[in-house]
């Protein structure tokens, strides 16, 4: 199998979509830098780059709602990452299962 690596944007980041491995529900969108991507691959737990705090973020370290990574995929252009995970609890900081809980109607 060919080794693939993300193509990071001008800020050194790549979009990471997090999906529940069982239901297929999209749980969240976050950003990864090279260190977050590498730590995610080696630990099999999700790490991201916090743009607001400008620091590495181990998802669940504060809340206990860790994301256990079962599969990592890159899209065809290698500029987006898909993490298929088992979540220990809600993915959203609001307590919702998914960050995508605000439906726009009409």
PyMOL commands that set and color helices and strands:
alter all, ss='L'
color gray80, all
select helices_A, chain A and resi 34-43
alter helices_A, ss='H'
color red, helices_A
select strands_A, chain A and resi 14-20+26-32+47-50+55-58+67-74+80-87
alter strands_A, ss='S'
color yellow, strands_A
deselect
rebuild
show_as cartoon
